[in-house]
Amino acid sequence: MAVRRQRRGAAGPPALPCRRPCRLSGGRAGVAICRAAPLLFLLVAAAGRVSASAAGGPEVHSLRGSWRLGNGNGSVVLRGEVPGCVHTALHRQGVIQSFDITSAIKEVNFVEVRFISAISYAAEQSRCHKAYSIPPACPPPVQKGECHANFIRKEQCSFSWDWGPSFPTQGIWKDVRIEAYNHYHLIYFSLTSFFVKSAQQWSLEIESVFDVVSSEPIAGLVTVNIPKLQTQQTFSVKLQPGEGSIVLLVNINKSSTVEAWWPNGHGKQTGYNMTTTFIMEAGHQIEKFSKAYFRTVELVQEPIPGSPGLSFYFNINGRPIFIKGSNWIPADSFQDRVTYDTLWLLLKSAADANMNALRVWGGGVYEQDEFYDICDELGIMIWQDFMFACALYPTDQNYLESVRAEISHQVRRLKSHPSIILWSGNNENEAAIANNWFSIPYADREVYIKDYVMLYVKNIREIVLAEDRSRPFIASSPTNGLESVKEGWVSQNPYDTHYGDTHFYDYSSDCWNWTVYPKTRFASEYGFQSWPSFSTIKKVSSTEDWSYTSNFSLHRQHHENGNDQMFQQIGHHFKLPQTTDPIKKFKDMIYLTQVMQAQCIKTETEFYRFSQSEIIKGEGHTMGALYWQLNDIWQAPSWASLEYGGKWKLLHYFAQNFFAPLLPVAYEDKGVLYIYGVSDFHVDHKLTLRVVVYAWSSLEPVCTLAKDGVTVKAQSAVPIHKESINYLLERCRNCTRKSCVITFCLVGEGGLQSPTNHHFLSSLKDAVGLQKSQLSASVSQQDDVYIFALQTTAIAPFVSLDVGSIKGRFSDNGFLMTEKKKLVVFYPWEPTSVEELEKSLTLTSLVDVV
């Protein structure tokens, strides 16, 4: 996602003397000290207890747990948890509001780690880069952020972004330990699968990286055993002194049937238990337990008949897969608060919305192992950016050394995961140079292109190719792919719809107008903002904040003119609230922003889905739709479909439908209604298309069409119905564009049915016959879920069920209610009751906004 940064004069941090990045240096026994500058934070902890280890394995001293946290001059000393960071420790102990330390821990052995302010360090590194500037210097003022994020290898969005706050915190925010060994230590262990076509056989490449401290080579045997695949092989190996790797190729028994790993909605996510045993000289032994997955991936970029340019799609296990999903940002400003449960809730919500992929965006963090484990389990493919975003970066030797270590570590750590299908060098940095975001004089442009190639091609790409040959690499997103390579890695127009992927944002055009959207090969970013639910906002605000012009609202809105853009987009099709009750007006606007966002992204996503099988004027064959963005980092207006804490916005409920494996999609062109059948299924289906037209004034259908024998082809989007709007209105007597609405669905044998979709014939602010509906609901419990039995006296557009801060999700929400009764299931994420749900329930439809 693009964020424009700009220079900001004296508001930057104070200058510090130029010096190289500080490194850990040995101090007294048991102490490691980093000598740095002023503004130090000090973490002090006792050396941990030694844990037992297997014969010959390393002794592991865990250092996680309670530490003492203090600043450089000793004025602040308190307890902090590791993994943890400064802000969460201060907040937990109440120091950010004022706090009194009453006890101290006396210890014997200490590990001391000192941190310089990340803001000061970044400013210093920028000031020391004297040859030429590396833009951008600072974020736009609306983001209320800090400067020079591109000069420190740290979460870029922690310096602020247009959807998040500025918290460039510091601390030992991941697990920490001491490892002791006398002979050798296994540093990395990875396995990648390949299918050898000539032999029609699966094989596994197993790489083990060791640190051998022995002065002599160490010989031994390695046995790999996969019981379910009746595969066991033993290898003789020899470890040389120093750091090095051994690579083993295991051929899977041909007599065993291998079940491949498939994306969500396309098959199972089968993994096989594997044991790798290292038995070395003198009885030293390591036993490694892991999961073996079998999956191939290919990024196909080849000519398309009838179109200039190249395709851009992913083959998984030899099958082209339409990518459906969103973009992932860090789940919290303070990473030590991100638990397994946090990740599971967000990722399961993605899978439940029929997503099969997420793009881990390049301005955040390389996610923890559990994130990728869950994606492996749920079948969520990962487009993995490296952590460079919306900026140019230095390429001095110290910086490149740090980057090389970073990339090597992350690829070795992550390449075993079948969920990761692509490495991408950065977010939008090719576009930043090509479109001159930072107003670089043309005469200086080559300097920055040279730096770009040095960083992403000669360093990052080379490391990726050396470390992992099992998946593709692209240098940037958006990119023209092979065409960008042909043009020297920075193309003239990275947004060319005939190549690669595109990012597209347009807040001024009418989002219901499908013709404004690019008929691209792959849509990897697009979106619209909305506000989170009132229950989410209420937790961090007071009554005086509940207005769109309050200081709170302006502080939380980090996108320039964001609120105005939302109101303008709402105004295209909906009436803005006129109530004089300020709190009702605030709540009504929250509701409308969510309705607008959901309907906008529905329209755009359906456009991308029905464009997958056609070429129109040289454009089309769209094979991916990843909207911006999945999750939130705090309680604020953003592009997210999941609020901070995991609550589903209306957009996420809509995504459950517009990403459904079987979906009818309608659009108008020159007075003609077209309906396409979109399918992710691997086989063709003969179905019935049901089209039902309602007048806004009645729950009884005006007319119904049942079209039998409709063939929806496997993994494609095909036109299945075409009808003049004028003819349809004549056929359905007493209907006009303003008085009627069209609904439609696909039905097949064995209970196969698509979601019911709708097509509005006019803006709803112009709808004739809409009546104030009397919505009611009764709640009952059925096993572990709750049933909401809804009733209405009139057609109700965009019916929203909200149970406040009770955690859970509904089976459907934001729907067009065209029948008197409807059952909706509530899946709780924590214990609740019928009484609590009834008390917390708010029912809203469009006609309730006045």
N, C-alpha and C positions, 0 to 999 in steps of 0.2 A: 504494500500500500504506500502510495506516495505521500511524503510529508515534506513540504518546502521548508528549508531552514534558511535563516538570514543572519547577517552580522548584527550584533547587539553591543554597542560601545562599552561604556564603563561598567555595565551591569555584570560583566564577567567576573570570575574569581580573581583574587590578587595574584600577581606574578610571583613565581618562585625561581630560585637559581636553576639554570639548566644543568641537568645531570641525567645519567643513564637510568633505566628502570632499576629499582632496588631489587636485590636478590637475597635469599636467605643465606646467612653466614653462620658458621659455627661459633658458639659462645662457650660458657662453662658447661660442664658435664650435664647432659639432659636438657640443654637450653639451645634453641635456635632463635636468633634475633635478626630482624630485618631493620637495618639502619636506614631511616628515611628522614623526612622533613618534619616541621611542626605539624600541628593538627593530627596527632596520632591517636589511634584507638588501640588499646592494649588488651589482648586476650591472654589470660594466664590460667593454666590447668595442671593438675597433677598427672604425671605419666600413668597411663592406664595399666590395669592388671593384665598379665600375660595369659592368653588363652591357649588351651591345648591344641596340638596340631598333629596331623598324620606324620608317620615316620619320614624324616627327611624334608618335610614341608616347612614353610616359614613359621616362626613364632609371631603371632599377631597380637599387638597391644592396642586394643580399642581405646580411642581418645574421645569417643562420643559421650555425651552426658553433660553434667554441670561444669561450667567454667566461670571464672570471674572476669568481668568485663570492666575495663576502665579507660579513661581518656589519658592523653599524654602527660598532663600535669597533675594527675591524681585527684582532681576535684570530683570526678564521678567514678564510683566503683560499685558494681552490682553483679548479680548472678545472671548468667546467660546460658542458653542451651546450645549444644553443638550436635547435629547440624542446626544452624541458626544464623541470624544476622543482627546488626546493631539496632535497627529500628524495631524489630519484633521484641528484642530483649528489653529495650527501653519502654516500649508500650506495655509489655507484659508486667513489668515491675512498676508501672505508673510514673516513671521518671519524666516522660514527656509532659505530664500534668504536675508535677512535683512529687518526690519520694525520699524516704529516710532509710538508709542502710542500717540494720540493727545487728547483723551478725557477719562474721567473716570465717572463711575456712582456712585452717592452718595445714599446710602441706610441706612435704620434704623436697620432692623433685618437681621441676616445673618445665613446661614448654611455653615459650613466650612468642607470640606473633603480633607484630605491629603493622597497622594499616595507615597509609597516607590517604587523605581525602581523595576520592575518585575524581571529584570535580577539579580540585587543584592539580592533580597529576595530569588530567587531560589537557587543562589549560597550559601547563608547563610544557608538555610535549608539543603542543601546537606552536607555542612561542619559539621553541627551539628549532622548529622546521623552517629555516629562514630562506631556503632557496626559492620557494614559491608557495602560495597558499594552497591549502587543501580544503575546499569548501564542502559543506556549508559550515559557517562558524557557529551559528546559534539557531535554535528553532524559532518559528514565528512567535511573537508575543502572546498570541491567543493560547499557546500551549503551556505558557508559564513554566518553561523548562530551563535546563542548564546547557552549557555550550561544550563544543569540541568532543562530542561522543565518539566521533570517528578516530580519535587519537588514543583510545583505550579499548582493549579487548574485553569488553564488558557488555552486558545486555544493553543494546542500543536504545531500546524504548524506555529504559529506566531513567534516561535523561529527559523524558516526556515524549508523547506522541499525540496525534490528534484524537485518540480515544483513551489516553491514559495519563496518569500523573507523573511527576518527576520525583523519583525516589532512588537515586543512584547509591544504594546502600552498600555496606561492606560487612564482611564477616566470613567465618568458616561455615558456609551455607550448605555444604555437602558433608558426607561422612568423612571422618579423619581417623587415621590409625598409624601405628608403627609396625613395620614388618621386619623381622630379623631372620636371616638364613645364612647357613655356612657354605652351601655349595651352589645352589641354583634356586631360581624363583620363577614361576609361571606368571608372566605379566598380562598377556592377552591370549585368549583362546577363541577362535571363530570358525564357523563352518558355512560354506556356501554350496548350493546345489547346482548341478548342470545336467542337462539331458543331452546325451551323445547320440545324435540322429543316426550316424553310420552304424552304431552298434545297437540302437534302440534300447539304450540302457541309461539309467540314472547313475550319477556319481556324485560324491561329496568331496569337496576340497577342504581339508582341515588344516588350519594354520595355528601354530603355537609359537608365541614369542617368549623367549626366556632371557633372564639376566643371570649369567653364569659367573659367579665370583671365584670359583675354583681356578687355580692356575693351570690345571690340566683339563683336557677334554674329558667329558663324561659320557660313557656309552650306556645303552640300555635298550629296552623293548617297549613299544607302544602297541597296545591292543585296543581296537575299536570294535564295539559290540552293539548291534541294533537287533535285539531279539525278534521283534515283530516282523522284521524283514529278512530274518534268517541270514543275517550278514555279520560276519566276524572276520577281521583281518588283523594280522600282527606284523609290525614293521621294526627293523633294526634301525636305531638312530644314534647319532653322536652329537652332543652339545659342545660347541666350541666356546672357549672363554670369551666373556663380553656379552653384549646384547645381540641376539640373533634369532632367527626363526627356522622352524622346520615345517615343511608342507607335505601332507600326506594325501594321497588320492585313494578314496575308498569306492570301489565299484559295487553297486547294490546287486544282490542276488537276483538274477533274471527270472527265477522261478517265483519270486514274490511279487505280488501286485502292489504297486506304490500308489497311494492316494495323494494327489497333489493338493497343495494349499491354494484355496480360491478366495477371491474377494467376496465380501458380504453380498449375498443375493445371487451368487453364481456357483456355489458349492460349499463343501466343508472346509474347515481350517485344520486339516489333519496334521498332527505332528507326531514324531516317533521318539520314544525315549532312547537315548544313546549314552553309553558309558565309555569313556576313554581313560585307559589306565596306563600311566607311565611308570615302569619299573626300571630304575636306574642302578648303576653300580653301587655297591656297599648297602644294598637294601633300601635305598631311598625310593619312595613311591608317592605318586600323586594320582588321585582318582577324580575325574571330572564328569559330572552328570549334566546333560544338556538335552535340548529338543532338536531334532533334525526335521527340517521342513523341505519340501520339494516344490519348487516354483520357478518358472522361467519368466523373464520380462524382456520385452523388446520395444524400443521407441521407434515407430515406423515413420520415416520421412522419405516419401517417394512420390513421383509424379501421379497426378490424378487426371484421368481422361476428362476433357472438356473444361479444364481449369488451369490457369497458370499457377506456378508455385509448387509446393509440396504438402503432403499430408502431415499430420502431427497427431498420432494416437498410440496407445499402448496395447501391445499384445501380451496377455497373461496366459501362460501355458499354451501358446499358439492361437489364442482366441482374442479378437479385438474386443476391448471392454470400454463402454462409455463411462467416463469418470464422473461420479456424482458426489458432491460434498461441499466443503467449505475450507476456510483458512483458519489455522490455529495460532493464537497468540498466547503469551504466558498467562497461566491461570491466576496469578497473584503477583502483586508488586514485590512481595517478600516470599521467595521461593521455598523457604523452610516451612511455610504454612501449607504448601501443596502436598497433600497426603495421597496415598494410594486411593482412598475413597473419593477424594476430589477428582482425580483423574478418571476413575472408573465411572463416576456419575456423568461426567461430561462426554466421555468417549462412548459410553453405552447410549446416551441420548443421541449422539450422532448416528450410531448404528440403528437405533429405533426409528430414526427419521429416514431410513432407507438410504443413508449415505454409504458409499464404499471407499471414500478417500478423504484425506485431509492434507492440506499443504502446511507444513511447519514453516512459518514465515520467518524470513531472515533478519528481522530486527529484534528477535527475542532471545531465547536460550535453546541450546541443545537439550532436549528433554531428558528426564531421568529414565533409567532402564525400564521401570515399571510402565511408563507411558507406551513404549514400543512393545513390551510384553502383552499389554492389553490390546493393542492394535493387532498383534499377531493372532490373539485369541478371537477377536471380534471380526476379523477380515477387513480391517480398515487400511487401505493402501496409503502410504505416506510419500508425498513429494517433499523431500528434505532439502530446504535451503541451507546453505552455510550462512553464518551470522554476520552478514554485511547488507546494509539496507539504506537506500535513499541518500547516499553520500559518496564522495570520493574518499580514497584512503591512501595513506603514505606507503611507500615501498622501500624505506631505508632498511639496512641489513638487520638491525635489531627487531624491527617490526615484522619483517618477513620470517625471521627465525621463530618468533612467537607464533605466527600464523601457521608455519609448517608443522610445528609441534601440535598445535590445535587440530589441524585437519587430519594429520596422521592418527592422533589419538581417537578422534570422533569416528573416523571411518573404521578403524580396527574395533572400536567398541560396539558399533552399530551394525556392521555389515552382515551379521548372522541373521538379522530379522527379515523374514520374508515380506513383512508389511512395507518395508522401504523399497520403492520401485524406481526412484530417481534421485540423483544428487544434482542440486542446482547451486551455482556459484554465488548468487546474490539476488537481492530484490531491487529491481528497477534501476540499477546503476548503468546498464547499457543505455537505457532510455534517457537517463539523466545527462549522459554525454551527448547522445544523438540529438536530443531536443534542447540541449544547452540550458538546463534548469538553472545553472548557477552563473549565467552570463559571462562565460569565459571568452575572452577575445579570440577570434578565429586563429590568430597567429600562435596562440598558446595551446591550441586544441591538441596538437600531436603529443605534447608532454603528458597530458592526462590520458590519452589513448594508450601511450606507451606504458604508463603506470597500470592502467586497467589490464592490459595483456600480461604484464609482469605478474600481477597479483593473481588473477583468476585463471590464466592459461598456463603460464610457465611455472607457477607454483601450485596452486590449488588443483588444477586439472591434472598436472603431472603426478601429484601424490595420489589422487583418486584412481587414476589409471593403473598406477603401480600397485596399489593396495587392494583394489576391488575391480575385477573384470566381469562381475556378474550382473551389473545393472548400468544403465546409461547415465551420462553426465551432460548437462547443458550449463553454459557460463552464466546465464542470467534469466530473469523472468520480469517482464515479457522479453521475448527474443524471437528472432526469425530462424532459430535453429541452425540448420546447415547453411542457410543463406547468410546468416550473420557470420559464420565461420568463413565463408567465401569472401565476405566483404571486410575481412580483417578483424572479426570479432565484435565490431561496433557497426551495425547496419545503419543505413540512412534513415529507415523508418522501422523501429522494432515493433510497431503496432500494426504492421502490414497483415491484413486478414488472410493473405494467401500462404502465410508461413507461420509456424510456431504457435505461441500462445499470446493472448492479449489481456490487458487490464483496461477496463472501461468504466468510467463514471460520468454521469450526466444528470445534474440535479435540477436543471432548468426546463428541459423538455418534458412533455407529458409522458410519464412512465408507462401508461397504458398503450402508447403508440409503439407497436413492435418494430416499426420501420426505422426507429432511431438506433436500434441495437446492431452491432457489427456481426455479420454472418461469418464468424471467425472459425479457424480450425479448432481452437481450444480456448475457452474463456476461463482464465485462472484467477481473475479478480473482477468483481463487480458488486455494487451494493447501494443501499440507501440507509440512512440513519433512522432510529426511533429512540424514544425514551423507555427506560425500564419501568416495570410495574410500580404502582404507588407503594406497595408493601416493601419493595426493595429500596426505594428512595427514602421512605419514612425512617428506616433504621439509622440513617446518617444525616437527618435533617430535622428542622423544627418548623412549627406552623408558619413562621414568617418567611420560610424558604419556599413555600409551595406556590410559586409563581414563576413564569418563564422569564421574568425580568428581574428576579431576585439576585442578590450577590451570589447565593449558592448556585443557582442555575447557570449563571454566567461563568462561575468558577469551574463548574463541572463540564461545561461545553467547551471542548478544546478544538473544535473544527470551525474555521472561520465562517461566519454567517450560517452556522449549522441549524439553529432554530428557525431562522427565516426561510431557509431552503425547505425544511420539513413543512412549514405552514403553507408555503407556496405550492408544494406538491399536493398537499391535502386539498387545497383550494381548487385544484383542477377538477375534482370529482365529488367532493364532500362539502357540506355546509360547516363552517367553523362555529364553535359554540358561542352563543350570545348571552348566556346566563350572567347575572350580576353576582352570583355566589362565587367568590374567588377560588375556593377549594374545589368545588364541583367543576369549575372551568379548567383548573389544573388537571384534575383526574380525567375529564373528557378529552383534553388535548393529549394526554398520555395514551389513552385508548385510540384516538385517531391516528397518532403517529405510528402505532403498532399495526393498525389496519392498513394504513398507507404503505408502510414498509413491506408488509406481507404480500399485498396485492402487486406492488411494483416488482418485487423479486420473483414472485410467481410468474408474472408476465414475461420477464426477461429469461428466466430459466426454461420455461416452456418453449420459448423461441429457440433457445439453443438445442433443446431436446428434439424438436421437430425438424431441425436443420441437419440432423446427422446423416441422412441418407440421400440428400439432394445437393445439386450444384445449380445455383441461380446466378446468372451473369458472372460465372467464374468463381463464385463464393459459396461456401458451405462445407459439408462433411465435418461439421462440428462434432468433436468427440470428447468434450469435457466441459463441465460446468461446476466451478468452485466459487461460490459466492463469498464475499467479504462481509462479516467474519463469523466464526462459530461462537466464540466465548468472550466474556468480558473480564477485565482486570480490576475493575472497581465499579461502584454504583454511579453510572453516568450515562448520558446519551451516547450511543455508538451505533455501529453497523451490525452488532452481534444479534444472533437469534437465541442465544442462551445468556441469561442475566448473570451477574456476579452471584454465586451461590448455586447456580444451575437451573433456576426457574426458566421454563420455556416461555419465550415470547410467542405471540401469534404467528410470527414468521416460521418458527420451528415446527409448529403444527401444520402450517401450509407446506413446509418442506417434506413432511411425512407423506403428503399427497403428490406434490409435483416431482418428487423423486421416486414415486411408486414404480414397481417393476412393470406394471401395465397401466397405461394412462391415455385417455383420449384428450386431445388438445385442440382448441378452436381458435381461429383468428379470422378477421375480416380483411378483404382486399377488394377495393373498388366495388363495394356493395354486395360482395359474395362471401358467404360463410363457408369456411373450409374446416373440416374436422380430420385430424390425423390420429392414427393409432400408433402409439409409441410402446415398444416392448424391449425389455432386457432379457426375456426368456430365450433359451437356447433352441427352441423349436417353434414352428409356426402354430398359430391357434385360429380356429374358426369360431367366431364370436357373433353376438348380437349387439348392435349399437342401439341404445335406447335414448331418444331425444324427447325431453318433456319441456313444454313451454308453460310458464305460469304468468298470470297477471299479478302485479304487486298487491292488488286488492283482495286476492282470494287464495286460500289454501288448496282449492280444487284446480287441477291442471286445465289449461285452456285447450291444449291438444298434445297428442303423443305420437311419436313415430318409432316403430320397431323395425330395424333393418337387419335381417338375418343373413347368415352366410358371409359375414365380413371376415376376410382373412387378414390377420395382423402378422406380418412376417417376423421371424426370429431376429432379435437384436437390430431393429431398424425402426424407422418412422415412415409410415406410408399414408397417403391420403385415403380416407375411407368414406367421406361424405362431402358433397358440394351442393350448395343451395343458395339461390338468390335470397337476400334478406327480404326484399319486397314480396317474393313468392311465399316465403315462410310466414310473413305477416298476413298475407291473404288467406293462406291455408289455415292459420290460427285466427279465426274470426275475432273481431273486437280488439286486436292487438296493435299497438303502435310501439315504436322504439322506446318511448318513455314509460309505457305502461306495462311492459312485459320483460321477462328474463328467461334465458335458455339454460336448461341443465341437461347433462348427458353422461352416460356411463357405458362401459363394455361389460357384457355378461357372457360367461361360457359354462361348460359342463363341469361337474364336480365341485361346485361352489366358487369357481373362478370368477372374480369380479374386480373391476377397477374402482378407484374412488369416483364419486360423483363430482364432476367438474361443472363449472358454470361459465357463461359468457354474458356480459352486460351489454345491452344494446344502446345504452346512453349512460351519462354520468349519473351517479345516484343522487346528486343534489338536484337533478332535474326529473327524478322518478315521479311518476304520477300514480297515486293510489296507495302508496305506502301508508300503513296505519300504525298507530301506537299499539304495539303488541303487549299483551299481558303475559309475561314470561314467569314461569314458576318451576320449582324443582323439589322433588322429594328424594331423600338420601337413604340408602339401605346398605348393609354390609353383606358381602358374599365372600366367604373365606378370607383371603388376605386383601381383597380389593373392595371398593365402594361403588355402588351403582347410583348414578344421578338420573332420575326419571324426569325429563323436561317436558313441559307442555307450553303451547303458545296459542294465542287466539288469532294470530295473523302471521303472514310471512315476516320473518325476522332476519335481516342481513347482518352478517358478522357477529354472531352470538358469541359472547365471551363469558366463560366461567372462570372465576378467580376466587381462590380460597385463602387469600392473603399470604401469611408467612408459613402456612402449613406446607411442608416439603413433599413434593410428589408431582405427578403429571396426569393429564387427562388423555383418554384415547382419541379425542377429537376436540377441537376448539376453534373459534373464529369462523364457524361455518355459516352457510346460508340455510336457515331452517325453513323448509317448505312443507313440512308435515306437522300435524297437531302434536305428535309425540315423538320423542327421540331419547334413546338410552345412551348415556356417556359413562365410561368407566374411569374411575380415579385410582391410579396406582400410587400408594403412599411410599415415601422413602424413609419415613420414620413413623413410630406408633401414633395413631390418632383415633378419633371416634366419630360416630354419626353426629353426635351433639356438637363437637368441635367444628366439623365440616359445615353443618347447617348454620351455625353461628357465624362462621367466617365467610360464607358464600356471598359473592356479588355477581348478579347476572346483568349483562349489559348487551344491548344491540344498537345498531346505528340510529334507530329512531329515539333512543334515550338521550342522545346528544341534542341539546336545545340551546 
